[in-house]
Amino acid sequence: MKNKIIHAFAGAMILVSILLSVYVNQNWLWLTGFVGVNLLQSSMTNWCLLDKILGKMGYTNEGNSCGV
């Protein structure tokens, strides 16, 4: 469950920042870069702040269709 939420949140943040950069100001692309850097860092260190926050909120990886 947590993995789906994390992927959905990251995807939503990227899409929102792209839309904001097109319609508001190009500086919103920094948010896209920040999300990308965090995804890259998470893949190398296996540590994700959102994962820790969701864990404290009671979400688990049980029932994940990917079996992770």
Beta strands, then each sheet from edge to edge (+ up, - down):
end
